[in-house]
């Protein structure tokens, strides 16, 4: 997916309010699946906010919050994979997840963050 399409798709989901250049660069580096995940997080937050009568709360889930949530959820998933002995190709899966745009809080893809332990 092209970077402008990533920004447009996330914009349609309402998660690009007050977006800075760094956020735009990071967003454009994501794959389509990673972007779908962020959009789903935003939609979930919006639905939950509506259900509790606090529609304004969904505006708090901007790109920075979604980026942090994506990182936290990915790190949690990787920890679960490490601790599940029944996954035969866990090393390959973890390597793939470490290369995910969601595992990087910095927009520079060459500087991967270290996993949380």
JOKA-V323176 format. One record per helix or strand of 3 or more residues. SS is the DSSP state (H for helix, E for strand). FROM is the first residue (numbers start at 1). LEN is the number of residues. If there is no record, write none. Layout:
SS FROM LEN
SS FROM LEN
This chain:
H 3 10
H 21 8
H 32 20
H 55 6
H 63 20
H 90 9
H 101 3
